[in-house]
Each structure stands twice: as structure tokens, then as C-alpha cells.
Amino acid sequence: MRVVVILKTAEGGRWIVPQVEELRRRGNEVTVVLPAGPGRLREQLYRAGVPMIDSPFRFRFRPTLATAMQLWSLRRLLRRLRPDVVHYHHYHAALAVRLSLLGLDVVRVFMVPGPLFLESAPIRTAERLLTRLDDLVIAGSTHTADLYRSIGRRGKTLAAVPYGVDTRLFRPPDAATRSAARRRLGLPADVFVAVMVAYVYAPKSLVHRGTGIKGHDVLLAAWRSFARDCPRSRLILVGGGWDTSGEEHRRDLLRRFDVTADPTVDWFAGVIDVRQYYAAADVSVSPSRSENHGAALEAGACGVPSVVSDAGGLPETVNRDSGWVVPTGDVEALAAALRGAHAEFRSGRLARRSPAAREHIQRRFDSGDCARVVADLVETIGGRQPAPRRHLTLTTAL
């Protein structure tokens, strides 16, 4: 079976690699279409030997002749590739594929990496109609699947499958690795360490206007309150701006919260391998205003308990034994959760959450298991019968 995978980025979206590798392992011919230019996703696909083609469409929707010509070029490219299935991720890619394939007999599969676009009322209204052009929607979380069900998507044309996390790559550190990680960061053993791993995105115009969606501002405000009571603590923020505007927003946060003058806060940008920070951490924090599963999967796989907001799919990443859920945007509730985690750290009880965090992620979010379910769905909708397996527990038809 010929499968074309389309994304709007060559940098992010590395979570597609297990899916691509699984489809190829089964003998399918997979080509990935990406925007031109370098990026970590392109590098990873290149190392895996996956064929790639630069997209003629730049994934910017403006009412211009150039946009129409780019969409026409994408249509010509897809007709030349003659796919049995086009599998697309991100909303801009979905719009581009839907328009480019109008009138063509090609199976369309939209996998949704996050619910942000559905949190805009105008987009949600439009999506109620546009999603009819998809043969199958695979929501990246149960939360996102529920949003699609609320706009009329039903039955076997909707499934919920996480993108997941590589639980072999992200795993709990041994004692020596943890000690070395803390030593490199100048963290004594008795210092409570919270980590937040996330790119910084500039505020959007259609949703959560004026605030960054990852909630860095919420955490920094909560940390001020928390650190006054618990001074032997350290907050480590990992991640730079996603783009130029994201980096400008990060610098604004640095100024607004006077981060450089706060000895309890460190912010590291440009990090490639985040595992050393999880190895040093006692708790991970994901205070997003909109999210699929985010960094809580990596943290949990590393055995780090999480404090998450109740936004999107984040509550799915923890249970009562592995973490805390707080109301989105609630500074005091987040500070209180940090105090609770700190009290458990001091008493020695926090470490008991580590096996529960790891087990929860392994059972529900292993990327290899998730990729196999996605491959089953793609092959089935494309008309190829997947090999039978005894267990198929990660997917939910709605």
C-alpha cells in the first residue's frame, strides 16, 4: 500500500517517526511530504532512510494567487505519487490536503496532535463541515476525540490513539545517573527540583488571547508564592522560543518575572536531549492552557511525577498515584500542588510515586504500541487487512 504522510513542519512532529517505521516494517511504501528546509524531523527521517519530498505548499493560508498555485502544485504532486492513503497531521496540513484532494478518489486520514484549533468557535464551526472530507479522524487524546464527537463525528470514522512516548529512550535513571545529573546542575541532594519542559509559543489571536498556551506565566507566578515558603527549591525551565515571536515572548517572561535575578530559577534554551533534566527532577510541571499530552509523557516514562493542568488531554497522563491535576490558569492551586509535592519530597513519600508514573505511561502511552494501532487503522481504512493481533487496547472507536 502507498501511504503519503504530510506535516507542516520539518522541525517538530518527531512523534510520527514510530508510525512511519511501523508502516514501512509491514511492507507499505511510505513517503513523507515536509516544508523545504532543515529540521530535526527531517534529520531523523533521513537517518531512518525514509523518502521525503519538499512540499510545494508553504502551509500559509492567504487569499492570494500564490496560495492557489501552491495548492494546485500540491494536488499535482499527490496525483503523481498515486497514494492509497494520505495521512496528515496538524490543522494547516489538514486544510491543505482537503482542498488539494477535492474530487480525487484517495483515502484521507487526519491524525490530530492537539485540540487548540477546536477551542476557537469559528474554526470549530467550520470543522463541523470540513471534517466530512476526512475518511478517518484519529484523535491524539480522548479529550480531542470528545471534541470531535461534539461536532458530529461518530462511529468507526473516529478513533482515539495517543502519539505516545518512546519508553525505551525515556526511562527512570539509576542512582548514579541521577546524582551525576544533579551535580552537573549544581543541585544538592536535599534541594527540591521542579522541571518544566516546553517550547515557548507566542500568544495566539484566536484562542487564549494575550497569553502563551504553555502556561509559563502561570508557573512563574506560582513559583514566586511557593519559593517564599520553600526556599531550598529550584525550578528548571527547559525550552526556547518555537520561532522568532516565541523567543520574543520568552524574553518578555524573563523580564516580567525577573528570572535572571531569581536564584531559585534556571532557564535553558536550545536543549536537544532533555533526559538529564528529568533525571535531576523530583516533579514535572505542565501548566498548559491547551495541550494534548505534552511533556508529561516523557516525565512519567522517566518515573517523574507530574503536576498538570486540567487542559486538554493532560489529565489523561496521570492518576492519583502518579501526580496532581489543578485547574487551568489557577496560580494558587498550582502553588498548593507544588507545596504538596514538596512536603512529600521532605517526608520521602514522593519517590514512591515514581513506579506508578512509569507504569501508567508504559501501559497507556508506549509509542511502539500506539504506532501499531495507528498502522492497523491506516491499513484497514486503506483496504489492506492488517495482521491479526491478540490485543488492541489503545484505540477507542467513538
C-alpha positions as CSV (number, residue, x, y, z in Angstrom):
1,M,0.0,0.0,0.0
2,R,1.3,3.5,-0.8
3,V,1.0,6.0,2.0
4,V,1.9,9.7,1.9
5,V,2.4,11.4,5.2
6,I,2.1,15.2,5.3
7,L,3.2,17.7,8.0
8,K,3.5,21.4,8.2
9,T,7.0,21.3,9.8
10,A,10.4,19.8,9.3
11,E,11.4,20.5,12.9
12,G,8.6,19.3,15.2
13,G,6.3,16.3,14.8
14,R,9.0,13.8,15.5
15,W,6.3,11.6,17.1
16,I,5.3,10.5,13.6
17,V,8.6,8.5,13.2
18,P,7.4,5.3,15.0
19,Q,4.2,5.3,12.9
20,V,6.2,5.7,9.6
21,E,8.7,3.0,10.7
22,E,5.8,0.6,11.6
23,L,4.0,1.1,8.3
24,R,7.3,0.5,6.4
25,R,8.1,-2.6,8.5
26,R,4.8,-4.1,7.3
27,G,5.9,-3.6,3.7
28,N,4.0,-0.4,2.9
29,E,5.6,2.3,0.7
30,V,5.7,5.5,2.7
31,T,6.7,9.0,1.5
32,V,6.8,12.0,3.8
33,V,6.0,15.5,2.5
34,L,7.5,18.3,4.5
35,P,8.2,22.0,4.1
36,A,11.6,22.7,2.5
37,G,14.5,23.4,4.8
38,P,16.4,21.8,7.7
39,G,14.9,20.5,10.9
40,R,15.2,17.7,13.4
41,L,12.3,15.7,12.0
42,R,13.9,15.8,8.5
43,E,17.2,14.6,10.0
44,Q,15.5,11.8,11.9
45,L,13.6,10.6,8.8
46,Y,16.8,10.8,6.8
47,R,18.7,8.6,9.2
48,A,15.8,6.1,9.1
49,G,16.0,6.0,5.3
50,V,12.5,7.4,4.8
51,P,11.8,9.0,1.3
52,M,11.0,12.7,1.7
53,I,9.7,15.3,-0.8
54,D,9.6,19.1,-0.2
55,S,6.0,20.4,-0.1
56,P,5.1,22.9,-2.8
57,F,2.6,24.4,-0.4
58,R,4.0,26.6,2.4
59,F,1.1,26.0,4.8
60,R,0.2,29.6,4.9
61,F,-3.4,30.4,4.0
62,R,-3.7,33.9,2.5
63,P,-6.3,34.8,-0.2
64,T,-3.7,35.2,-2.9
65,L,-3.0,33.8,-6.3
66,A,0.3,32.3,-4.9
67,T,-1.7,30.3,-2.3
68,A,-4.0,28.9,-5.1
69,M,-1.0,28.0,-7.2
70,Q,0.8,26.2,-4.3
71,L,-2.4,24.2,-3.6
72,W,-2.6,23.2,-7.2
73,S,1.0,22.1,-7.2
74,L,0.4,20.0,-4.1
75,R,-2.6,18.4,-5.9
76,R,-0.3,17.6,-8.9
77,L,2.3,16.1,-6.5
78,L,-0.3,13.9,-4.8
79,R,-1.7,12.7,-8.2
80,R,1.9,11.8,-9.3
81,L,2.5,9.9,-6.1
82,R,-0.8,8.0,-6.5
83,P,-1.2,7.2,-2.8
84,D,-3.8,4.7,-1.5
85,V,-3.9,6.8,1.8
86,V,-2.9,10.3,2.6
87,H,-2.1,10.6,6.3
88,Y,-1.8,14.2,7.6
89,H,-1.1,15.8,10.9
90,H,-1.6,19.4,12.0
91,Y,-4.6,21.6,11.1
92,H,-2.9,23.6,8.4
93,A,-1.9,20.3,6.7
94,A,-5.4,19.0,7.0
95,L,-6.8,22.1,5.3
96,A,-4.2,21.9,2.5
97,V,-4.8,18.2,1.9
98,R,-8.6,18.5,1.9
99,L,-8.6,21.3,-0.6
100,S,-5.9,19.7,-2.8
101,L,-7.7,16.3,-3.0
102,L,-11.2,17.7,-3.8
103,G,-12.8,15.3,-6.4
104,L,-10.0,12.8,-6.2
105,D,-10.6,9.2,-5.0
106,V,-7.9,9.0,-2.3
107,V,-8.5,7.8,1.3
108,R,-7.9,10.6,3.8
109,V,-6.7,10.1,7.4
110,F,-6.3,13.1,9.7
111,M,-4.4,12.5,12.9
112,V,-4.9,15.3,15.4
113,P,-1.9,16.2,17.6
114,G,-3.7,18.7,19.8
115,P,-7.1,20.4,20.4
116,L,-6.0,24.0,20.2
117,F,-7.8,24.8,16.9
118,L,-11.0,23.3,18.1
119,E,-11.0,25.8,21.0
120,S,-11.7,28.6,18.5
121,A,-15.5,28.9,18.0
122,P,-15.2,30.0,14.3
123,I,-12.8,27.1,13.5
124,R,-14.9,24.6,15.4
125,T,-18.0,25.6,13.3
126,A,-16.0,25.3,10.1
127,E,-14.5,22.0,11.1
128,R,-18.0,20.6,11.6
129,L,-18.3,20.7,7.8
130,L,-14.7,20.3,6.7
131,T,-14.1,17.1,8.7
132,R,-16.6,15.4,6.4
133,L,-13.8,15.3,3.9
134,D,-11.8,13.0,6.1
135,D,-12.4,9.3,5.9
136,L,-11.0,8.8,9.3
137,V,-10.0,11.1,12.2
138,I,-7.5,9.7,14.7
139,A,-7.6,12.0,17.7
140,G,-4.4,12.1,19.7
141,S,-6.2,12.0,23.0
142,T,-9.6,11.0,24.4
143,H,-10.3,14.7,25.1
144,T,-9.8,15.6,21.4
145,A,-11.9,12.7,20.3
146,D,-14.7,14.0,22.6
147,L,-14.4,17.4,20.9
148,Y,-14.9,15.8,17.5
149,R,-17.8,13.8,18.8
150,S,-19.4,17.0,20.0
151,I,-19.3,18.4,16.4
152,G,-20.9,15.3,14.9
153,R,-18.1,12.8,14.2
154,R,-19.2,9.3,15.2
155,G,-18.7,5.6,14.9
156,K,-15.9,3.9,13.1
157,T,-14.7,7.2,11.4
158,L,-13.3,8.4,14.7
159,A,-10.7,6.8,16.9
160,A,-8.6,7.9,19.8
161,V,-4.9,6.9,19.8
162,P,-2.1,8.7,21.6
163,Y,1.1,9.6,19.8
164,G,2.9,8.2,22.8
165,V,6.5,8.3,24.0
166,D,9.5,6.0,23.5
167,T,9.6,4.3,26.9
168,R,12.9,2.7,26.0
169,L,14.6,6.0,25.4
170,F,12.8,7.7,28.3
171,R,13.3,5.6,31.4
172,P,14.0,6.1,35.1
173,P,17.6,6.9,35.8
174,D,19.7,4.8,38.2
175,A,21.1,6.4,41.3
176,A,24.5,7.2,39.7
177,T,22.9,8.9,36.7
178,R,20.6,10.9,38.9
179,S,23.5,12.0,41.1
180,A,25.6,13.0,38.1
181,A,22.7,15.0,36.6
182,R,22.2,16.9,39.8
183,R,25.9,17.5,40.2
184,R,26.2,19.0,36.7
185,L,23.4,21.4,37.5
186,G,24.7,22.3,40.9
187,L,21.8,20.8,42.8
188,P,22.5,19.3,46.3
189,A,20.6,16.1,47.2
190,D,18.3,18.0,49.7
191,V,17.1,20.6,47.1
192,F,13.5,20.0,45.7
193,V,13.6,20.3,41.9
194,A,10.7,21.0,39.7
195,V,11.1,21.0,35.9
196,M,9.0,22.3,33.0
197,V,10.0,21.1,29.5
198,A,8.2,23.0,26.8
199,Y,8.8,25.3,23.8
200,V,7.6,28.9,24.3
201,Y,4.8,29.9,21.9
202,A,3.7,33.5,21.4
203,P,0.1,34.3,22.3
204,K,-2.4,33.3,19.7
205,S,-5.0,35.7,18.3
206,L,-8.0,33.3,18.1
207,V,-7.6,31.4,21.4
208,H,-6.3,32.3,24.9
209,R,-5.6,35.8,23.6
210,G,-2.7,37.6,25.2
211,T,-1.3,34.6,27.0
212,G,1.1,31.8,26.0
213,I,-0.6,28.4,25.6
214,K,2.0,26.5,27.6
215,G,1.4,28.5,30.8
216,H,4.9,29.5,31.6
217,D,3.5,32.7,33.2
218,V,1.2,30.7,35.5
219,L,4.1,28.6,36.7
220,L,6.4,31.5,37.2
221,A,3.7,33.3,39.2
222,A,3.0,30.2,41.3
223,W,6.7,29.7,41.9
224,R,7.1,33.1,43.4
225,S,4.5,32.2,46.1
226,F,5.8,28.7,46.6
227,A,9.5,29.6,46.8
228,R,8.9,32.1,49.6
229,D,7.8,29.2,51.8
230,C,10.2,26.6,50.4
231,P,13.5,28.4,49.6
232,R,15.5,25.2,49.2
233,S,13.9,24.5,45.9
234,R,14.8,25.0,42.3
235,L,12.7,25.5,39.2
236,I,14.3,24.4,35.9
237,L,12.6,25.6,32.7
238,V,13.8,23.8,29.5
239,G,13.0,25.1,26.1
240,G,13.4,28.2,23.9
241,G,11.0,30.0,21.7
242,W,9.5,27.9,19.0
243,D,10.1,30.7,16.5
244,T,11.1,34.4,16.5
245,S,7.8,35.5,18.1
246,G,8.0,32.7,20.6
247,E,11.5,33.8,21.6
248,E,10.3,37.3,22.0
249,H,7.6,36.1,24.3
250,R,10.2,34.1,26.3
251,R,12.3,37.2,26.8
252,D,9.3,39.1,27.9
253,L,8.6,36.5,30.5
254,L,12.3,36.7,31.6
255,R,11.9,40.4,32.1
256,R,8.4,40.4,33.6
257,F,9.3,37.8,36.3
258,D,12.9,39.0,36.7
259,V,14.1,35.4,36.2
260,T,17.8,36.3,35.8
261,A,17.8,37.8,39.4
262,D,16.0,34.8,40.9
263,P,18.5,32.3,42.3
264,T,15.8,29.6,42.5
265,V,15.0,29.6,38.7
266,D,17.1,28.5,35.8
267,W,16.0,28.6,32.2
268,F,17.8,26.6,29.5
269,A,17.1,27.1,25.8
270,G,18.4,25.2,22.8
271,V,18.4,21.8,24.6
272,I,18.5,18.8,22.4
273,D,18.4,15.9,24.9
274,V,16.1,16.7,27.9
275,R,16.6,13.5,29.7
276,Q,19.3,14.9,32.1
277,Y,16.8,17.4,33.4
278,Y,14.2,14.7,34.1
279,A,17.0,12.7,35.8
280,A,17.6,15.6,38.2
281,A,14.0,16.4,38.8
282,D,11.6,15.5,41.6
283,V,8.5,16.6,39.9
284,S,7.5,17.8,36.4
285,V,5.0,20.6,35.8
286,S,2.8,21.1,32.7
287,P,0.6,24.1,33.3
288,S,-0.7,24.5,29.8
289,R,-3.8,26.3,28.7
290,S,-4.2,23.9,25.7
291,E,-2.4,20.6,25.3
292,N,-2.6,17.1,24.0
293,H,-0.3,15.1,26.4
294,G,2.8,17.1,26.2
295,A,6.0,16.6,28.3
296,A,4.1,14.7,31.0
297,L,4.6,11.5,28.9
298,E,8.3,11.9,28.9
299,A,8.4,12.8,32.6
300,G,6.2,9.8,33.5
301,A,8.3,7.4,31.4
302,C,11.3,8.7,33.3
303,G,9.5,8.0,36.6
304,V,9.0,11.6,37.4
305,P,5.6,12.5,39.0
306,S,3.7,15.4,37.3
307,V,1.6,18.3,38.2
308,V,-0.6,19.0,35.2
309,S,-3.4,21.5,34.5
310,D,-6.8,20.1,33.5
311,A,-6.4,21.4,29.9
312,G,-6.9,19.1,27.0
313,G,-5.5,15.6,27.4
314,L,-3.2,16.4,30.3
315,P,-5.4,14.8,33.0
316,E,-5.1,11.5,31.0
317,T,-1.3,11.4,31.7
318,V,-1.6,11.0,35.5
319,N,-3.6,9.1,38.0
320,R,-4.0,9.6,41.7
321,D,-0.8,7.6,42.5
322,S,1.4,9.4,39.9
323,G,0.5,13.1,40.0
324,W,-1.8,16.0,40.6
325,V,-4.3,17.8,38.4
326,V,-5.0,21.5,39.0
327,P,-7.4,24.0,37.3
328,T,-6.0,25.6,34.2
329,G,-4.6,29.1,34.9
330,D,-5.1,28.8,38.7
331,V,-1.9,30.2,40.2
332,E,-2.8,29.5,43.8
333,A,-3.9,25.9,43.0
334,L,-0.6,25.3,41.2
335,A,1.4,26.7,44.2
336,A,-0.6,24.5,46.5
337,A,0.2,21.4,44.4
338,L,3.9,22.3,44.5
339,R,3.7,22.6,48.3
340,G,2.1,19.2,48.4
341,A,4.8,17.6,46.2
342,H,7.5,19.4,48.3
343,A,6.0,18.0,51.6
344,E,6.1,14.5,50.1
345,F,9.7,15.1,49.0
346,R,10.7,16.1,52.5
347,S,9.0,13.1,54.0
348,G,10.4,10.7,51.4
349,R,6.9,9.8,50.0
350,L,7.3,11.5,46.7
351,A,9.8,8.8,45.4
352,R,7.0,6.3,45.9
353,R,5.1,7.9,43.0
354,S,7.9,7.1,40.5
355,P,7.0,3.5,39.8
356,A,3.3,4.4,39.4
357,A,4.2,7.2,37.0
358,R,6.3,4.8,34.9
359,E,3.7,2.0,34.9
360,H,0.9,4.4,33.9
361,I,2.8,5.7,30.8
362,Q,4.1,2.2,29.8
363,R,0.6,0.8,29.9
364,R,-1.2,3.5,28.0
365,F,1.3,5.6,26.1
366,D,4.2,3.5,24.7
367,S,4.9,4.9,21.3
368,G,5.6,1.4,19.8
369,D,2.2,0.1,20.9
370,C,0.5,3.3,19.7
371,A,2.2,3.2,16.3
372,R,1.0,-0.4,15.8
373,V,-2.6,0.7,16.4
374,V,-2.3,3.6,14.0
375,A,-0.8,1.4,11.4
376,D,-3.7,-1.1,11.8
377,L,-6.2,1.8,11.4
378,V,-4.4,3.2,8.3
379,E,-4.2,-0.2,6.7
380,T,-7.8,-1.1,7.4
381,I,-9.2,2.2,6.1
382,G,-6.9,1.9,3.1
383,G,-8.3,-1.5,2.2
384,R,-5.4,-3.7,3.4
385,Q,-6.2,-6.2,6.1
386,P,-3.6,-5.8,9.0
387,A,-2.1,-8.9,10.5
388,P,-4.3,-10.1,13.4
389,R,-3.1,-9.5,16.9
390,R,-4.5,-10.7,20.2
391,H,-4.5,-7.3,21.9
392,L,-5.8,-3.9,20.6
393,T,-6.4,-1.9,23.7
394,L,-5.1,1.6,22.9
395,T,-7.7,2.6,20.3
396,T,-11.2,3.7,21.0
397,A,-13.9,4.0,18.3
398,L,-16.4,6.6,19.2
